[in-house]
Amino acid sequence: PYQAPNWSLLDATGAERSSSQFQGRPTVVIFYLGYECLHCAQQLQAFAPLTAEFEKAGINLVAVSTDNADGLKKSLENYKSGTFPFPLVSDASFQTFKAFRAFDDFENKPLHGTFFVDVRGLVRWQDIGHEPFQDARFVLNEAQRLLKLPQQGQPMTGLQFAAQAERSPDNAAGGE
């Protein structure tokens, strides 16, 4: 596990949301490529109905978009089942995408990413790629499984994790 980057971003109403609001509570952070990405809309639609189950398990959900505030509003308008059940925030500058390594430096493009951050602020599971991770039930079950494991050692910094990933690519992709 490595320490999740801190972030502070605006939602569709212009209100500031930040990682500190979720501090001490496990959180699933979803990085999506805006309202025009059909696969991203499907991912949000897959996670939204399970929001109450995540909450019952004590796990927050938040989605970080490449959209600006107007794009976030369109994502919210596209949700046909009433009020969208978890916060959507804007990272049109891609700084948070880059901090979480959900960014392809070679192609200079943001990537889809789904991260599980535990109560200590450690990334315990992640999926980063060209397609969004849409199995919300798996994420819920895996997060609950990881929360039951004993906590060990000190967290790695993002740089230490990246260095380890370079030495052993098979270890970089998933949880524990």
TORKOL-4160 file (C-alpha; in steps of 0.2 Angstrom, whole numbers, padded with zeros to 4 digits, m for minus):
176
<pt num="1" X="0000" Y="0000" Z="0000"/>
<pt num="2" X="0005" Y="0018" Z="m0003"/>
<pt num="3" X="m0001" Y="0035" Z="0004"/>
<pt num="4" X="m0015" Y="0042" Z="m0007"/>
<pt num="5" X="m0012" Y="0059" Z="m0013"/>
<pt num="6" X="m0021" Y="0073" Z="m0005"/>
<pt num="7" X="m0033" Y="0083" Z="m0017"/>
<pt num="8" X="m0045" Y="0098" Z="m0016"/>
<pt num="9" X="m0057" Y="0100" Z="m0031"/>
<pt num="10" X="m0074" Y="0109" Z="m0034"/>
<pt num="11" X="m0091" Y="0100" Z="m0037"/>
<pt num="12" X="m0104" Y="0106" Z="m0050"/>
<pt num="13" X="m0111" Y="0119" Z="m0038"/>
<pt num="14" X="m0093" Y="0126" Z="m0035"/>
<pt num="15" X="m0092" Y="0119" Z="m0018"/>
<pt num="16" X="m0075" Y="0113" Z="m0013"/>
<pt num="17" X="m0073" Y="0095" Z="m0009"/>
<pt num="18" X="m0057" Y="0087" Z="m0003"/>
<pt num="19" X="m0048" Y="0071" Z="0003"/>
<pt num="20" X="m0048" Y="0078" Z="0020"/>
<pt num="21" X="m0067" Y="0076" Z="0021"/>
<pt num="22" X="m0065" Y="0058" Z="0019"/>
<pt num="23" X="m0050" Y="0056" Z="0031"/>
<pt num="24" X="m0052" Y="0042" Z="0043"/>
<pt num="25" X="m0066" Y="0033" Z="0032"/>
<pt num="26" X="m0062" Y="0021" Z="0018"/>
<pt num="27" X="m0066" Y="0028" Z="0001"/>
<pt num="28" X="m0068" Y="0022" Z="m0016"/>
<pt num="29" X="m0061" Y="0036" Z="m0028"/>
<pt num="30" X="m0067" Y="0034" Z="m0046"/>
<pt num="31" X="m0058" Y="0043" Z="m0060"/>
<pt num="32" X="m0068" Y="0045" Z="m0076"/>
<pt num="33" X="m0066" Y="0054" Z="m0092"/>
<pt num="34" X="m0081" Y="0065" Z="m0092"/>
<pt num="35" X="m0099" Y="0065" Z="m0097"/>
<pt num="36" X="m0095" Y="0061" Z="m0115"/>
<pt num="37" X="m0087" Y="0045" Z="m0111"/>
<pt num="38" X="m0100" Y="0031" Z="m0113"/>
<pt num="39" X="m0090" Y="0018" Z="m0103"/>
<pt num="40" X="m0088" Y="0031" Z="m0089"/>
<pt num="41" X="m0107" Y="0034" Z="m0089"/>
<pt num="42" X="m0110" Y="0015" Z="m0088"/>
<pt num="43" X="m0097" Y="0014" Z="m0073"/>
<pt num="44" X="m0106" Y="0028" Z="m0063"/>
<pt num="45" X="m0122" Y="0019" Z="m0067"/>
<pt num="46" X="m0115" Y="0003" Z="m0060"/>
<pt num="47" X="m0109" Y="0011" Z="m0044"/>
<pt num="48" X="m0124" Y="0022" Z="m0040"/>
<pt num="49" X="m0136" Y="0009" Z="m0036"/>
<pt num="50" X="m0124" Y="0001" Z="m0023"/>
<pt num="51" X="m0121" Y="0018" Z="m0014"/>
<pt num="52" X="m0132" Y="0013" Z="0001"/>
<pt num="53" X="m0122" Y="m0004" Z="0002"/>
<pt num="54" X="m0106" Y="0005" Z="0002"/>
<pt num="55" X="m0112" Y="0017" Z="0015"/>
<pt num="56" X="m0118" Y="0003" Z="0026"/>
<pt num="57" X="m0101" Y="m0005" Z="0025"/>
<pt num="58" X="m0094" Y="0012" Z="0030"/>
<pt num="59" X="m0086" Y="0016" Z="0013"/>
<pt num="60" X="m0088" Y="0033" Z="0004"/>
<pt num="61" X="m0089" Y="0035" Z="m0014"/>
<pt num="62" X="m0082" Y="0050" Z="m0024"/>
<pt num="63" X="m0079" Y="0052" Z="m0043"/>
<pt num="64" X="m0066" Y="0063" Z="m0051"/>
<pt num="65" X="m0070" Y="0069" Z="m0068"/>
<pt num="66" X="m0060" Y="0077" Z="m0082"/>
<pt num="67" X="m0075" Y="0089" Z="m0085"/>
<pt num="68" X="m0076" Y="0107" Z="m0079"/>
<pt num="69" X="m0091" Y="0112" Z="m0068"/>
<pt num="70" X="m0103" Y="0113" Z="m0084"/>
<pt num="71" X="m0098" Y="0095" Z="m0089"/>
<pt num="72" X="m0101" Y="0089" Z="m0071"/>
<pt num="73" X="m0119" Y="0096" Z="m0072"/>
<pt num="74" X="m0121" Y="0086" Z="m0088"/>
<pt num="75" X="m0116" Y="0070" Z="m0080"/>
<pt num="76" X="m0128" Y="0074" Z="m0066"/>
<pt num="77" X="m0142" Y="0078" Z="m0079"/>
<pt num="78" X="m0138" Y="0061" Z="m0088"/>
<pt num="79" X="m0142" Y="0052" Z="m0072"/>
<pt num="80" X="m0160" Y="0046" Z="m0075"/>
<pt num="81" X="m0164" Y="0039" Z="m0057"/>
<pt num="82" X="m0165" Y="0055" Z="m0048"/>
<pt num="83" X="m0152" Y="0064" Z="m0038"/>
<pt num="84" X="m0134" Y="0057" Z="m0041"/>
<pt num="85" X="m0130" Y="0048" Z="m0024"/>
<pt num="86" X="m0111" Y="0052" Z="m0022"/>
<pt num="87" X="m0101" Y="0068" Z="m0026"/>
<pt num="88" X="m0093" Y="0071" Z="m0043"/>
<pt num="89" X="m0079" Y="0083" Z="m0043"/>
<pt num="90" X="m0069" Y="0092" Z="m0057"/>
<pt num="91" X="m0051" Y="0090" Z="m0061"/>
<pt num="92" X="m0050" Y="0098" Z="m0078"/>
<pt num="93" X="m0032" Y="0102" Z="m0076"/>
<pt num="94" X="m0028" Y="0083" Z="m0073"/>
<pt num="95" X="m0017" Y="0087" Z="m0058"/>
<pt num="96" X="m0026" Y="0074" Z="m0047"/>
<pt num="97" X="m0027" Y="0061" Z="m0061"/>
<pt num="98" X="m0008" Y="0063" Z="m0062"/>
<pt num="99" X="m0005" Y="0062" Z="m0043"/>
<pt num="100" X="m0014" Y="0046" Z="m0043"/>
<pt num="101" X="m0005" Y="0040" Z="m0058"/>
<pt num="102" X="m0021" Y="0039" Z="m0068"/>
<pt num="103" X="m0013" Y="0048" Z="m0083"/>
<pt num="104" X="m0003" Y="0041" Z="m0098"/>
<pt num="105" X="0012" Y="0053" Z="m0099"/>
<pt num="106" X="0017" Y="0046" Z="m0116"/>
<pt num="107" X="0000" Y="0049" Z="m0124"/>
<pt num="108" X="m0003" Y="0064" Z="m0113"/>
<pt num="109" X="m0020" Y="0058" Z="m0109"/>
<pt num="110" X="m0030" Y="0054" Z="m0092"/>
<pt num="111" X="m0034" Y="0036" Z="m0089"/>
<pt num="112" X="m0049" Y="0028" Z="m0080"/>
<pt num="113" X="m0045" Y="0023" Z="m0062"/>
<pt num="114" X="m0054" Y="0016" Z="m0048"/>
<pt num="115" X="m0045" Y="0016" Z="m0031"/>
<pt num="116" X="m0049" Y="0010" Z="m0013"/>
<pt num="117" X="m0042" Y="0021" Z="0000"/>
<pt num="118" X="m0042" Y="0014" Z="0018"/>
<pt num="119" X="m0045" Y="0022" Z="0035"/>
<pt num="120" X="m0026" Y="0027" Z="0036"/>
<pt num="121" X="m0026" Y="0035" Z="0019"/>
<pt num="122" X="m0018" Y="0020" Z="0010"/>
<pt num="123" X="m0022" Y="0014" Z="m0007"/>
<pt num="124" X="m0025" Y="m0004" Z="m0004"/>
<pt num="125" X="m0032" Y="m0008" Z="m0022"/>
<pt num="126" X="m0032" Y="0000" Z="m0039"/>
<pt num="127" X="m0037" Y="m0002" Z="m0057"/>
<pt num="128" X="m0030" Y="0010" Z="m0070"/>
<pt num="129" X="m0032" Y="0008" Z="m0088"/>
<pt num="130" X="m0040" Y="0013" Z="m0104"/>
<pt num="131" X="m0057" Y="0005" Z="m0099"/>
<pt num="132" X="m0066" Y="0009" Z="m0083"/>
<pt num="133" X="m0068" Y="m0004" Z="m0070"/>
<pt num="134" X="m0087" Y="m0007" Z="m0069"/>
<pt num="135" X="m0089" Y="m0022" Z="m0057"/>
<pt num="136" X="m0095" Y="m0011" Z="m0042"/>
<pt num="137" X="m0100" Y="m0027" Z="m0032"/>
<pt num="138" X="m0082" Y="m0034" Z="m0034"/>
<pt num="139" X="m0075" Y="m0017" Z="m0027"/>
<pt num="140" X="m0087" Y="m0017" Z="m0013"/>
<pt num="141" X="m0083" Y="m0035" Z="m0008"/>
<pt num="142" X="m0064" Y="m0032" Z="m0010"/>
<pt num="143" X="m0064" Y="m0017" Z="0000"/>
<pt num="144" X="m0073" Y="m0026" Z="0014"/>
<pt num="145" X="m0061" Y="m0040" Z="0013"/>
<pt num="146" X="m0046" Y="m0028" Z="0014"/>
<pt num="147" X="m0053" Y="m0019" Z="0029"/>
<pt num="148" X="m0053" Y="m0035" Z="0038"/>
<pt num="149" X="m0035" Y="m0039" Z="0035"/>
<pt num="150" X="m0022" Y="m0034" Z="0049"/>
<pt num="151" X="m0013" Y="m0017" Z="0046"/>
<pt num="152" X="0005" Y="m0020" Z="0045"/>
<pt num="153" X="0021" Y="m0008" Z="0043"/>
<pt num="154" X="0022" Y="0009" Z="0038"/>
<pt num="155" X="0015" Y="0015" Z="0021"/>
<pt num="156" X="0026" Y="0018" Z="0006"/>
<pt num="157" X="0026" Y="0035" Z="m0002"/>
<pt num="158" X="0020" Y="0036" Z="m0020"/>
<pt num="159" X="0038" Y="0037" Z="m0026"/>
<pt num="160" X="0043" Y="0022" Z="m0016"/>
<pt num="161" X="0028" Y="0012" Z="m0023"/>
<pt num="162" X="0032" Y="0018" Z="m0041"/>
<pt num="163" X="0050" Y="0012" Z="m0039"/>
<pt num="164" X="0044" Y="m0005" Z="m0032"/>
<pt num="165" X="0032" Y="m0006" Z="m0047"/>
<pt num="166" X="0046" Y="m0003" Z="m0059"/>
<pt num="167" X="0056" Y="m0017" Z="m0051"/>
<pt num="168" X="0041" Y="m0029" Z="m0051"/>
<pt num="169" X="0027" Y="m0024" Z="m0063"/>
<pt num="170" X="0016" Y="m0039" Z="m0057"/>
<pt num="171" X="0015" Y="m0032" Z="m0040"/>
<pt num="172" X="0009" Y="m0014" Z="m0046"/>
<pt num="173" X="m0009" Y="m0018" Z="m0051"/>
<pt num="174" X="m0019" Y="m0025" Z="m0037"/>
<pt num="175" X="m0022" Y="m0025" Z="m0018"/>
<pt num="176" X="m0015" Y="m0037" Z="m0005"/>
